[in-house]
Amino acid sequence: MVEECIHICANGQKCRRIPKRGHKFCNAHRAPRRRRRLLEEDHSFHQQIFDYLDRLEAMNLDDLLSETSDALASIHGLIDRRSSRCDRAAFLEPNTNTTSTLNSYR
């Protein structure tokens, strides 16, 4: 008997692809290897965040609320219908609070 991938697809059916010998998942469903990040990339990322933080601290309240609202809107795609109710609430609460504060401030 040939072993099949044990991944269960979104429609509830098994993948049925054949994995490599000794593996339980096919290439498409096996966890990717973690890549080592270069120190320069980490430093560059941290510097980018610190620069963004400095820019936020220099903003007035109206601009800060708008920036926060835009930032939350930009990650809205990460919170989709398949997310749990808790995950959606964790996103929607600060988004709603920011929008409400921004509207009342203006």
Buried (B, 14 or more C-beta within 10 A) or exposed (E): EEEBBEBEEEEEEEBEEEBEEEBEBBEEBBEEEEEEEEEEEEEEEEEEEEEEEEEEEEEEEEEBBBBBBEEBEEEEEEBEEEEEEEEBEEBEEEBEEBBEBBEEEE
